[in-house]
Amino acid sequence: MRRTTAKLADGREIIYFDDSPEAPARTAVDTRDLPEQKPSSEIRRDPLTGEWVAMASHRQTRTYKPPADLCPLCPTTPGRPTEIPESSYDVAVFENRFPSLSQHVPDVPSIVDGVPMAERRPGTGRCEVVCFTSDHNSAFAALTPARVRTVVDAWADRSAELGALAGVEQVFCFENRGEEIGVTLHHPHGQIYAYPFVTPRTERMLATAKAYREEHGTHVLGDLIEAELAQQTRVVATSEHWVALVPPAARWPVEVILAPRRQAADIPDLTEPERDDFATLYLDVLRRLDRLYDRPLPYIAAWNQAPVHAPRELSWLHLQVFSVLRTADKLKYLAGSESGMAVWINDATPEQIAERLRAAGT
């Protein structure tokens, strides 16, 4: 892989990750006349739950479902400059033009006006876009294992670099796919958020892992993997270094986690063989998901990795892939119990989900 860094017209960073060192040099210049970025993000702490909520009102003007010939993630062509100045690329990562979090946000008062128990801070962080391919009509599941490996290396590079930024507490790499998920750009891409706090889900997992380690002396996910491999009921697929399984308390009508057999705290911690092996198994899982309803499955793929300053022995890297589609034409809505009380009700058992995904194998 070769890494090349450049600047866009408004000063945002763009990084090219090429599959091969022999790829063409990345020297194209962004010729657009772009206005200066003025993000105004802030975060506020909910005094009732202790959770942080990001406010980013400037994102209301972001690009929304443009036609394919106006896609800002496609390569630049004569007369039509885009977010990516090159005429082709392998993997490209750039700072989001409409970020939820930024290194360049103004300061804010320390509390919400007149409410001293509601803490308030600038929305300091960074948001990046990861383009998996220059082919607008492709998908992650259609990538080659070599390209997936390049994406993994890009995730690792960005996780390490963003985690080193002042004020960043957690780096989250993810992909949203499909209009049912809320995607506004159809070009195959993902995103990376560098948060100024540890996310609620991660805090809960760390607390659970800590309590389990104190009682058993081992990691809960490692023991779960061993138990599932012995049982086989919820295992979807395996490889030398990875296991794909439906969690025993799956919340979503389609849900799979992919975890390395060896404890790795984050993506940069993965070895070369583990990165190669992940590419093959993940493509297998994604293609099973697309065969489930004989249509491209809308999904969210979310990497769970160690926060920047948390004890690394409490984290076990894993990728959670889930979908809101409960049948070929019906969605799972987060209604009263889920949205109001965070109590999930699944219309399928984990065992049923795993059986259907095993049957969708090649």
C-alpha positions as CSV (number, residue, x, y, z in Angstrom):
1,M,0.0,0.0,0.0
2,R,1.1,3.6,-0.7
3,R,-0.1,6.6,1.3
4,T,-0.3,10.1,-0.1
5,T,-1.5,13.3,1.6
6,A,-2.8,16.5,0.0
7,K,-5.0,19.5,0.6
8,L,-8.4,20.4,-0.8
9,A,-9.2,23.9,-1.9
10,D,-10.5,25.0,1.5
11,G,-7.6,23.5,3.4
12,R,-9.2,20.2,4.4
13,E,-6.9,17.2,4.3
14,I,-7.3,14.3,1.8
15,I,-5.3,11.1,2.0
16,Y,-5.0,8.5,-0.8
17,F,-4.4,4.9,0.1
18,D,-3.3,2.9,-3.0
19,D,-3.4,-0.9,-3.3
20,S,0.1,-0.9,-4.8
21,P,3.2,1.3,-4.5
22,E,3.2,1.3,-8.3
23,A,-0.1,3.3,-8.5
24,P,0.0,6.6,-10.3
25,A,1.3,9.5,-8.3
26,R,-1.4,11.6,-6.6
27,T,-0.6,15.1,-7.7
28,A,-4.0,16.5,-8.9
29,V,-5.0,19.9,-7.5
30,D,-8.4,20.9,-6.3
31,T,-9.5,23.8,-8.5
32,R,-12.8,24.6,-6.8
33,D,-13.5,28.0,-5.2
34,L,-14.8,26.8,-1.9
35,P,-15.9,29.0,1.0
36,E,-14.1,28.9,4.3
37,Q,-15.3,26.2,6.6
38,K,-17.2,27.5,9.7
39,P,-18.4,24.5,11.7
40,S,-20.3,25.4,14.9
41,S,-20.6,22.1,16.7
42,E,-21.0,21.8,20.4
43,I,-21.7,18.9,22.8
44,R,-24.1,19.0,25.8
45,R,-24.3,16.6,28.7
46,D,-27.7,15.3,29.5
47,P,-28.1,15.9,33.2
48,L,-30.5,13.0,33.6
49,T,-28.4,10.3,31.9
50,G,-24.9,11.7,31.9
51,E,-24.6,11.1,28.2
52,W,-23.2,13.6,25.7
53,V,-25.3,14.9,22.8
54,A,-23.7,16.6,19.8
55,M,-25.3,19.7,18.2
56,A,-24.3,20.5,14.6
57,S,-26.9,22.8,13.1
58,H,-24.6,23.7,10.1
59,R,-25.1,20.2,8.8
60,Q,-28.7,21.1,7.6
61,T,-27.1,22.3,4.3
62,R,-25.1,19.2,3.6
63,T,-25.4,17.4,0.2
64,Y,-28.6,15.3,0.0
65,K,-29.2,12.5,-2.5
66,P,-27.6,14.1,-5.6
67,P,-28.0,12.3,-9.0
68,A,-25.2,10.0,-9.9
69,D,-23.7,12.5,-12.4
70,L,-23.3,15.0,-9.5
71,C,-21.9,12.7,-6.9
72,P,-19.2,14.5,-4.9
73,L,-17.4,11.2,-4.1
74,C,-16.7,10.2,-7.6
75,P,-13.4,11.1,-9.2
76,T,-13.0,14.5,-10.8
77,T,-13.7,14.7,-14.5
78,P,-13.0,17.6,-17.0
79,G,-15.4,20.4,-16.1
80,R,-16.8,18.7,-13.0
81,P,-14.5,18.9,-10.0
82,T,-15.5,16.9,-6.9
83,E,-14.3,16.3,-3.4
84,I,-11.6,14.0,-4.9
85,P,-9.3,15.8,-7.4
86,E,-7.9,12.7,-8.9
87,S,-9.3,11.1,-12.1
88,S,-9.3,7.7,-10.3
89,Y,-8.4,6.3,-6.9
90,D,-8.3,3.2,-4.9
91,V,-9.2,4.4,-1.4
92,A,-9.5,8.0,-0.5
93,V,-10.1,9.6,3.0
94,F,-10.9,13.3,3.5
95,E,-12.2,15.6,6.1
96,N,-15.9,15.9,6.0
97,R,-17.1,19.2,4.5
98,F,-20.1,19.2,6.9
99,P,-18.6,17.7,10.1
100,S,-20.5,16.9,13.3
101,L,-17.2,17.5,15.1
102,S,-14.2,19.6,14.1
103,Q,-10.9,20.9,15.3
104,H,-11.9,24.4,14.3
105,V,-15.1,25.1,16.3
106,P,-15.6,28.2,18.5
107,D,-15.6,28.1,22.2
108,V,-18.9,28.0,24.1
109,P,-20.0,28.7,27.7
110,S,-19.4,25.9,30.1
111,I,-23.1,25.4,31.0
112,V,-26.4,25.7,29.2
113,D,-27.9,29.1,30.0
114,G,-29.4,29.1,33.5
115,V,-29.0,25.3,33.9
116,P,-25.8,24.7,35.9
117,M,-26.3,20.9,35.9
118,A,-26.2,20.8,32.0
119,E,-22.5,20.9,31.0
120,R,-21.6,22.3,27.6
121,R,-18.4,22.1,25.6
122,P,-17.2,22.8,22.0
123,G,-17.7,20.0,19.6
124,T,-14.0,19.3,19.3
125,G,-13.0,16.3,17.2
126,R,-12.9,15.3,13.6
127,C,-15.1,13.6,11.0
128,E,-13.7,12.0,7.9
129,V,-15.2,10.3,4.8
130,V,-13.7,7.0,3.6
131,C,-14.4,6.2,-0.1
132,F,-13.8,2.5,-0.7
133,T,-13.6,2.7,-4.5
134,S,-13.9,5.2,-7.3
135,D,-16.7,3.0,-8.9
136,H,-20.0,4.7,-8.1
137,N,-22.0,1.6,-8.9
138,S,-20.0,-0.8,-6.7
139,A,-20.4,-1.9,-3.1
140,F,-18.2,-3.0,-0.2
141,A,-19.3,-6.6,-0.9
142,A,-18.1,-6.3,-4.5
143,L,-14.5,-5.3,-3.5
144,T,-11.6,-7.6,-3.9
145,P,-9.9,-9.0,-0.8
146,A,-6.9,-6.9,-1.7
147,R,-9.0,-3.7,-1.7
148,V,-10.6,-4.6,1.6
149,R,-7.1,-5.0,3.0
150,T,-6.3,-1.5,1.8
151,V,-9.4,-0.2,3.6
152,V,-8.4,-2.0,6.8
153,D,-5.0,-0.4,6.6
154,A,-6.7,3.0,6.0
155,W,-8.9,2.4,9.1
156,A,-5.8,1.5,11.2
157,D,-3.9,4.6,9.9
158,R,-6.8,7.0,10.7
159,S,-7.6,5.4,14.1
160,A,-4.0,5.9,15.2
161,E,-3.7,9.4,13.8
162,L,-7.1,10.7,15.0
163,G,-6.6,9.1,18.4
164,A,-3.5,11.2,18.8
165,L,-5.4,14.5,18.4
166,A,-5.8,16.7,21.4
167,G,-9.2,16.2,23.1
168,V,-10.1,13.0,21.2
169,E,-11.3,10.2,23.5
170,Q,-12.6,7.6,21.0
171,V,-12.3,6.8,17.3
172,F,-15.3,5.2,15.6
173,C,-15.1,3.7,12.0
174,F,-18.4,2.8,10.4
175,E,-20.3,2.3,7.2
176,N,-24.0,3.2,6.5
177,R,-25.5,1.4,3.5
178,G,-28.9,1.9,2.0
179,E,-31.6,4.5,2.0
180,E,-33.5,2.6,4.7
181,I,-30.5,3.4,7.0
182,G,-30.6,7.1,6.0
183,V,-27.8,7.3,3.5
184,T,-27.8,10.5,1.5
185,L,-24.9,9.6,-0.9
186,H,-25.0,6.2,-2.7
187,H,-21.3,6.1,-3.6
188,P,-19.7,3.2,-1.6
189,H,-18.2,5.0,1.4
190,G,-18.0,5.0,5.2
191,Q,-17.1,7.5,7.9
192,I,-14.8,8.0,10.8
193,Y,-15.8,10.0,13.9
194,A,-13.2,11.2,16.5
195,Y,-15.3,11.9,19.6
196,P,-14.3,14.2,22.5
197,F,-15.9,11.6,24.9
198,V,-16.3,7.9,25.3
199,T,-19.6,6.8,23.8
200,P,-22.3,5.4,26.0
201,R,-22.3,1.9,24.4
202,T,-18.5,1.7,24.9
203,E,-18.7,2.8,28.5
204,R,-21.3,0.1,29.2
205,M,-19.2,-2.6,27.5
206,L,-16.0,-1.5,29.4
207,A,-17.9,-1.6,32.7
208,T,-19.2,-5.1,31.9
209,A,-15.8,-6.3,30.8
210,K,-14.3,-5.0,34.0
211,A,-16.8,-6.7,36.3
212,Y,-16.4,-10.0,34.3
213,R,-12.6,-9.8,34.5
214,E,-12.7,-9.2,38.3
215,E,-14.9,-12.3,38.8
216,H,-13.5,-14.7,36.2
217,G,-10.0,-13.3,35.4
218,T,-10.7,-13.4,31.6
219,H,-12.4,-11.3,29.0
220,V,-16.1,-11.7,28.5
221,L,-15.9,-11.6,24.7
222,G,-13.1,-14.1,24.5
223,D,-15.1,-16.5,26.7
224,L,-18.2,-15.9,24.6
225,I,-16.3,-16.7,21.4
226,E,-15.0,-20.0,22.9
227,A,-18.5,-20.9,24.1
228,E,-20.1,-20.1,20.8
229,L,-17.5,-22.1,18.9
230,A,-18.2,-25.1,21.1
231,Q,-21.9,-24.8,20.7
232,Q,-22.0,-23.8,17.0
233,T,-25.7,-22.8,17.1
234,R,-25.1,-19.1,16.4
235,V,-21.8,-19.3,14.5
236,V,-22.2,-18.1,10.9
237,A,-18.7,-18.6,9.5
238,T,-15.1,-18.9,10.7
239,S,-11.6,-18.5,9.5
240,E,-8.1,-19.0,10.9
241,H,-8.1,-15.7,12.8
242,W,-11.7,-14.5,12.9
243,V,-15.2,-15.7,14.0
244,A,-18.5,-14.4,12.7
245,L,-21.5,-15.1,15.0
246,V,-24.9,-13.8,15.9
247,P,-24.8,-12.5,19.4
248,P,-26.9,-14.6,21.9
249,A,-29.0,-11.5,22.8
250,A,-29.2,-9.9,19.3
251,R,-31.3,-6.8,19.1
252,W,-31.7,-6.5,15.4
253,P,-33.6,-8.7,12.9
254,V,-30.2,-9.3,11.2
255,E,-27.1,-8.9,13.3
256,V,-23.6,-10.4,13.1
257,I,-20.4,-9.6,15.0
258,L,-17.0,-10.4,13.6
259,A,-14.2,-10.7,16.2
260,P,-10.6,-11.8,16.1
261,R,-9.9,-15.0,18.0
262,R,-6.9,-13.3,19.6
263,Q,-7.6,-10.2,21.8
264,A,-6.8,-7.1,19.9
265,A,-7.7,-3.8,21.4
266,D,-8.2,-1.8,18.2
267,I,-7.7,-1.9,14.5
268,P,-4.0,-0.8,14.6
269,D,-3.4,-3.7,16.9
270,L,-4.3,-6.3,14.2
271,T,-1.4,-8.3,12.7
272,E,-0.8,-8.6,9.0
273,P,-2.2,-12.1,8.8
274,E,-5.3,-11.0,10.8
275,R,-5.9,-8.1,8.4
276,D,-5.6,-10.4,5.4
277,D,-7.9,-13.0,6.9
278,F,-10.5,-10.4,7.9
279,A,-10.9,-9.3,4.3
280,T,-11.9,-12.8,3.2
281,L,-14.3,-13.6,6.0
282,Y,-16.0,-10.2,5.9
283,L,-16.7,-10.4,2.2
284,D,-18.2,-13.9,2.8
285,V,-20.5,-12.4,5.5
286,L,-21.5,-9.4,3.4
287,R,-22.4,-11.6,0.5
288,R,-24.5,-13.9,2.7
289,L,-26.4,-10.8,3.9
290,D,-27.2,-9.7,0.4
291,R,-28.5,-13.2,-0.4
292,L,-30.7,-13.2,2.6
293,Y,-33.6,-11.4,0.8
294,D,-32.2,-11.6,-2.7
295,R,-31.5,-7.8,-2.7
296,P,-28.8,-5.5,-1.4
297,L,-29.2,-5.4,2.4
298,P,-29.3,-2.0,4.1
299,Y,-26.9,-2.2,7.0
300,I,-24.7,-0.4,9.5
301,A,-21.2,-1.8,10.0
302,A,-19.8,-0.4,13.3
303,W,-16.3,-1.0,14.6
304,N,-16.0,-1.3,18.4
305,Q,-12.5,-0.5,19.5
306,A,-10.6,0.7,22.6
307,P,-11.0,4.3,23.6
308,V,-7.9,6.4,23.6
309,H,-7.3,6.4,27.3
310,A,-9.2,3.3,28.6
311,P,-7.4,0.3,29.9
312,R,-6.7,-1.8,26.8
313,E,-7.1,-5.1,28.6
314,L,-10.8,-4.3,28.9
315,S,-11.3,-3.9,25.1
316,W,-11.7,-6.7,22.5
317,L,-12.0,-5.3,19.0
318,H,-15.1,-6.4,17.0
319,L,-17.2,-5.3,14.1
320,Q,-21.0,-5.3,14.5
321,V,-23.0,-5.5,11.3
322,F,-26.8,-5.1,11.6
323,S,-29.8,-4.3,9.5
324,V,-33.3,-2.7,10.1
325,L,-34.8,-5.0,7.4
326,R,-36.8,-7.8,9.1
327,T,-38.3,-9.2,5.9
328,A,-37.6,-8.4,2.2
329,D,-40.0,-5.5,2.4
330,K,-40.6,-4.7,6.1
331,L,-38.5,-2.5,8.4
332,K,-37.8,-2.9,12.1
333,Y,-38.9,0.4,13.6
334,L,-37.5,1.6,17.0
335,A,-40.8,2.3,18.6
336,G,-41.9,2.9,22.2
337,S,-39.9,0.3,24.1
338,E,-36.7,0.7,22.1
339,S,-36.7,4.5,21.7
340,G,-38.4,5.4,25.0
341,M,-36.8,2.9,27.4
342,A,-33.9,1.3,25.4
343,V,-35.5,-2.1,25.9
344,W,-35.2,-4.1,22.6
345,I,-37.7,-6.5,21.3
346,N,-36.6,-8.7,18.5
347,D,-39.0,-10.5,16.1
348,A,-36.5,-13.2,15.4
349,T,-34.3,-15.4,17.7
350,P,-30.5,-15.3,17.3
351,E,-30.6,-19.0,16.4
352,Q,-33.1,-18.3,13.6
353,I,-30.9,-15.5,12.3
354,A,-27.8,-17.6,12.3
355,E,-29.5,-20.5,10.6
356,R,-30.7,-18.3,7.8
357,L,-27.2,-16.8,7.3
358,R,-25.5,-20.2,7.3
359,A,-28.0,-21.3,4.6
360,A,-27.1,-18.2,2.6
361,G,-23.5,-19.3,2.3
362,T,-21.9,-20.1,-1.0
